C-alpha cells in the first residue's frame, strides 16, 4: 500500500475487506439451512447460480467496456476455467457440506493458498522457503485436529465430506494456477464475470439433465435463502474484496479476510447449533496461523485473483 494514501482510503479498504470476508462466511451457513428443507445439492446450487448469473453478466459487461473483443482461444480458456474452477469447485463444496460442519468446510477451503504453493512446487519447481514449509505444517495440523474431532463425534461420513470439500479447494487452486495469463489479458473482474457465468450455465444445465422439472418446486424458504446466498454471499463479497484490494492491496486484504473462519464458527454455533469446542478453536487458530505464515508479504498483482475470489 502507498504510505501516502489517505487514512480514509485505508479505513474504507479495511471495512470492505472485513465486510467481504463476513459475507463469504455466510455461504456455508445458508447452504446447510437449505438442506434442512430436503433439497439436494444439485437443486440448491442451481438456484444459487440462477439468481447470481445476471449480476455476473453485468460484471463481465462492465469490465469489458471499451476492451477488445475476445477471440476463440480466449473463449476456450474462459470456458475451461469456468468449468474446472468455478463450477467444479462450487459443486464439490455443496456436496461436501451435506456431511461436515460449516466450520470445518471453511477451514478446508482456507487452505487454498497452501494448495497453490504445493501445485506451483509440483508443476513449476518453484522454490519454497523454510517459513512456508512451517506454515504448511501448522495449517494441516490444525485441519487434522478439527477433522479428528468431527470424525469421532459425527462418524465416517465426515471423511467423505472433508474429501469433497478438499477436492473443491484443490480444483479452485488449480484454476488459480492456470488463470494467471488470462487474468493479465482480461483483468480479474472481467474474468470472474465471464468464468462465473459459464459456471452458472453448467449448474443450470446439470439440474435439467439430472432432475425432473418437478424438482424445481421447492419451499419458498429455499428460494429466499438462494437469493440471499447469490447476492449477499456470492456477488457482493467478490466486489467488496476487489474494491478493498484496489485501496489497501492484496496482502492486507487477505490478512483482514482471516476473520472469515472465526465468523463461520460463530455463525455455525448461532444458526446451526454447531458446538464450539476447544479442539475446534485450537484447529482454527493453527490453520489461520499457518496460512498467515505462508502468505505473509505476498502482494503481487497475480495474487489479486486469489484474494478476490477465495470463496467457491
C-alpha positions, 0 to 999 in steps of 0.5 A: 500500500502507498504510505501516502494514501489517505487514512480514509482510503485505508479505513474504507479498504479495511471495512470492505475487506472485513465486510467481504470476508463476513459475507463469504462466511455466510455461504456455508451457513445458508447452504446447510439451512437449505438442506434442512428443507430436503433439497439436494445439492444439485437443486440448491446450487442451481438456484444459487447460480440462477439468481447470481448469473445476471449480476455476473453478466453485468460484471463481465459487461462492465469490465469489458467496456471499451476492451477488445473483443475476445477471440476463440482461444480466449473463449476456450480458456474462459470456458475451461476455467469456468468449468474446472474452477468455478463450477467444479469447485462450487459443486464439490463444496455443496456436496461436501457440506451435506456431511461436515460442519460449516466450520470445518468446510471453511477451514478446508477451503482456507487452505487454498493458498497452501494448495497453490504453493504445493501445485506451483512446487509440483508443476513449476519447481518453484522454490519454497522457503523454510517459513512456508514449509512451517506454515504448511505444517501448522495449517494441516495440523490444525485441519487434522485436529478439527477433522479428528474431532468431527470424525469421532463425534459425527462418524465416517461420513465426515471423511467423505465430506472433508474429501469433497470439500478438499477436492473443491479447494484443490480444483479452485487452486488449480484454476488459480494456477492456470488463470494467471495469463488470462487474468493479465489479458482480461483483468480479474473482474472481467474474468470472474464475470465471464468464468462465473457465468459459464459456471452458472450455465453448467449448474443450470444445465446439470439440474435439467439433465439430472432432475425432473422439472418437478424438482424445481418446486421447492419451499419458498424458504429455499428460494429466499435463502438462494437469493440471499446466498447469490447476492449477499454471499456470492456477488457482493463479497467478490466486489467488496474484496476487489474494491478493498484490494484496489485501496489497501492491496492484496496482502492486507486484504487477505490478512483482514479476510482471516476473520472469515473462519472465526465468523463461520464458527460463530455463525455455525454455533448461532444458526446451526447449533454447531458446538464450539469446542476447544479442539475446534478453536485450537484447529482454527487458530493453527490453520489461520496461523499457518496460512498467515505464515505462508502468505505473509508479504505476498502482494503481487498483482497475480495474487489479486485473483486469489484474494478476490475470489477465495470463496467457491 
